């Protein structure tokens, strides 16, 4: 479990990305992030405060590996493809505050904005129209589609998923867990 705590005059946010591994960036399934925001968009002060938290050695630079976590701490939820595009566009190993502000302004969805897309995707797979998906089918989706997860990441995530006695998962509850948080 890893996280970032930021508290500003209008915003208190705690971002949890889970599970974490050394071999790849933190996060699972469309880069799960749980953010509690009082305001919808971060102010310039909040962006600067976030940047300062990630600027561990106070040199005015943050390593590009931290861009995803920094954006998530401000309520954005970039996918791995979006992060790759940002890294390629910026083209440096470290970024400054002005670059971070520019990246923050990009059209990156929040977890709540992704909720409808996730529900629509599950509904398209729901042949019976009962709001349920087989556990095995969900595992396959997580391992093979979008920002695919590793087997250990899927196992960690599935520990938190409620499976009924028929091996079915209510996908509304699953998406709610992903978007709005999950037990810590």
C-alpha positions in Angstrom: 0.0 0.0 0.0 1.4 3.4 -0.9 -0.1 6.8 -0.7 0.3 10.6 -0.7 -1.2 12.9 1.8 -1.8 16.5 0.9 -3.7 19.2 2.7 -4.3 22.7 1.5 -6.6 25.5 2.3 -9.4 24.1 0.1 -8.4 20.5 -0.4 -7.6 17.4 1.6 -6.7 14.5 -0.5 -5.3 11.1 0.2 -4.5 9.0 -2.8 -4.1 5.2 -2.4 -2.7 3.2 -5.2 -2.7 -0.5 -4.6 -1.0 -3.0 -5.0 2.5 -1.7 -5.5 5.5 -3.5 -6.9 9.1 -2.6 -7.5 8.9 -3.8 -11.2 6.2 -1.5 -12.3 4.4 1.7 -11.2 1.8 1.6 -8.5 -1.8 1.0 -9.4 -4.2 -1.5 -10.8 -7.2 -1.6 -13.3 -7.2 1.8 -15.1 -4.8 2.9 -12.4 -7.1 2.7 -9.4 -7.0 5.8 -7.3 -9.2 6.9 -4.4 -9.2 10.6 -3.9 -11.2 12.7 -1.5 -11.5 16.2 -2.9 -13.4 19.1 -1.5 -12.9 21.1 -4.7 -13.2 19.7 -8.3 -10.0 21.2 -9.7 -6.8 22.0 -7.9 -5.8 25.6 -7.4 -2.3 26.9 -8.3 -1.4 26.7 -4.7 -2.5 23.1 -4.4 -0.6 22.2 -7.5 2.5 23.9 -6.1 2.0 22.2 -2.7 1.7 18.8 -4.4 4.8 19.5 -6.5 6.7 20.4 -3.3 5.7 17.1 -1.6 7.2 15.1 -4.5 10.3 17.4 -4.7 12.0 15.3 -2.1 15.4 17.1 -2.3 14.0 20.6 -2.7 15.9 21.2 -6.0 12.8 22.4 -7.9 12.6 19.1 -9.9 10.6 15.9 -9.6 11.6 12.7 -11.2 9.3 11.7 -14.2 8.6 8.3 -12.5 6.5 10.3 -9.9 4.3 12.1 -12.5 1.5 9.6 -12.2 1.3 9.6 -8.4 1.5 13.4 -8.4 -1.4 13.7 -10.8 -3.4 11.2 -8.9 -2.8 13.1 -5.6 -4.6 16.0 -7.3 -7.6 13.9 -8.4 -6.5 12.9 -11.9 -6.4 9.2 -13.0 -4.0 8.9 -15.9 -3.7 5.5 -17.6 -0.3 4.0 -18.4 -0.7 5.0 -22.0 -1.4 8.6 -21.0 1.6 8.6 -18.7 3.8 7.2 -21.5 2.6 10.0 -23.9 3.3 12.6 -21.2 6.8 11.2 -20.7 7.5 11.2 -24.4 6.1 14.8 -24.8 8.0 16.2 -21.9 11.1 14.3 -22.9 13.2 14.7 -19.7 13.9 12.6 -16.7 12.9 15.4 -14.3 10.3 18.1 -14.6 9.8 21.5 -12.9 6.7 23.2 -11.5 5.7 24.9 -14.7 5.9 21.6 -16.6 3.8 20.0 -13.9 1.2 22.7 -14.2 1.0 22.3 -17.9 0.6 18.5 -17.6 -2.1 18.9 -14.9 -4.2 21.1 -17.3 -4.3 18.2 -19.9 -7.6 16.4 -20.3 -6.9 13.5 -18.0 -10.0 11.9 -16.5 -10.8 11.6 -12.9 -11.9 8.2 -11.4 -15.5 9.4 -11.2 -15.4 10.3 -14.9 -14.2 6.8 -15.7 -17.0 5.2 -13.7 -19.6 5.4 -16.5 -17.1 4.0 -19.1 -16.3 1.0 -16.8 -20.0 0.3 -16.1 -20.8 0.5 -19.9 -18.0 -1.9 -20.6 -19.3 -4.4 -18.0 -22.8 -4.0 -19.3 -21.7 -4.9 -22.8 -20.2 -8.1 -21.4 -23.3 -8.9 -19.3 -25.0 -11.4 -21.6 -27.7 -12.2 -19.0 -28.3 -8.6 -18.0 -28.2 -9.5 -14.4 -25.4 -7.1 -13.3 -23.0 -10.0 -12.6 -19.8 -11.2 -14.1 -18.0 -14.6 -13.5 -14.9 -14.3 -11.3 -12.8 -16.1 -13.9 -14.0 -13.7 -16.6 -13.1 -10.7 -14.5 -9.6 -12.2 -13.8 -9.1 -12.7 -17.6 -10.1 -9.1 -18.3 -7.8 -7.7 -15.6 -4.9 -9.8 -17.0 -5.4 -9.0 -20.7 -7.2 -5.7 -21.4 -6.3 -2.1 -21.1 -3.6 -1.4 -18.5 -3.2 -5.2 -18.0 -2.2 -6.3 -14.5 0.2 -8.9 -13.4 -1.0 -12.2 -11.8 0.1 -11.0 -8.3 -1.7 -7.7 -8.8 -4.9 -9.5 -9.8 -4.6 -11.8 -6.8 -4.2 -8.9 -4.4 -7.2 -7.1 -6.0 -9.4 -10.2 -5.9 -8.9 -10.5 -2.1 -11.1 -7.4 -1.8 -13.8 -8.5 -4.2 -17.0 -10.1 -3.0 -17.8 -13.3 -4.9 -21.1 -15.0 -4.3 -21.5 -18.8 -3.9 -22.1 -19.2 -7.6 -18.7 -17.6 -8.5 -20.3 -14.3 -9.6 -19.3 -10.7 -8.9 -21.7 -7.7 -8.9 -19.9 -5.4 -11.3 -21.7 -2.3 -10.0 -20.1 -3.0 -6.6 -16.7 -3.8 -8.2 -16.7 -0.5 -10.1 -17.8 1.4 -7.0 -14.9 -0.2 -5.1 -12.5 0.9 -7.8 -13.8 4.4 -8.2 -14.8 5.3 -4.7 -12.3 3.4 -2.7 -11.9 0.0 -1.2 -11.1 -1.4 2.2 -7.7 -0.5 3.4 
